[in-house]
Amino acid sequence: MGQELMQERWIAECVAQVILRLQQRQLAELVLSQRSLETDWPADAALRHATLRVTQTTPAFLRQLAAAGDGDAAFDRLRQAWRDGMRVVLEIERSCFGLLPVAELLRLPLKFSTHDRQPVHLLARPVAGYADITSLPAGYLVLARRVLLTALARDEIVKRGLQLYRQD
């Protein structure tokens, strides 16, 4: 009886340790600059981090990423992060909003933010309505060229505190 009780306690401790490590991983974020993405990638990145944040991204990198940048080591790291189940967040400078290939980037499992961690939402639908805006938290909304906003969508943008950026 005593040995069975010790085994149960040992198993309970192991399970508690696994749960603790999973909770720690869920909160952990690996932050790498675009340049160091290729060279500083830790072998255990997905084991220790649930999110990859890429800082100092350039418009050229974003265009290459949107064009499926095959053969690029940085893009291969992003693919590895996706395969390993990591969320990928790219930091974008506000000055680059006009240079983003919005429609192409929307096809990738990415999230975007500014360097001060304000969310950047991309929208490329021909007509954006209330339903497209209502779920967005405050931050920036970058609209692709020729996106029309309904009156309700405009009202919701103001209500939600979104800073609207229209590409020329």
DAQUIRA-V329762 format. One record per residue. NEAR is the number of other C-alpha atoms within 12 Angstrom. Layout:
near: {NEAR;NEAR}
This chain:
near: {7;8;9;10;11;12;13;14;14;14;14;14;14;14;14;14;14;15;14;15;18;18;16;17;24;21;17;21;23;31;27;28;25;32;21;20;31;20;15;19;26;20;15;15;30;28;24;25;29;29;30;40;35;40;28;26;33;24;25;18;31;35;21;22;34;24;22;20;21;15;13;19;22;29;28;20;34;36;26;24;34;22;16;21;21;30;32;33;36;40;35;37;27;29;17;26;34;22;27;39;29;36;26;22;30;25;17;25;21;31;26;37;32;27;22;16;21;25;28;36;39;40;35;28;21;16;22;27;23;22;17;26;35;21;16;26;22;23;27;32;40;40;35;31;24;18;24;22;28;19;15;19;26;25;19;27;32;22;19;21;20;28;26;29;27;25;24;13}
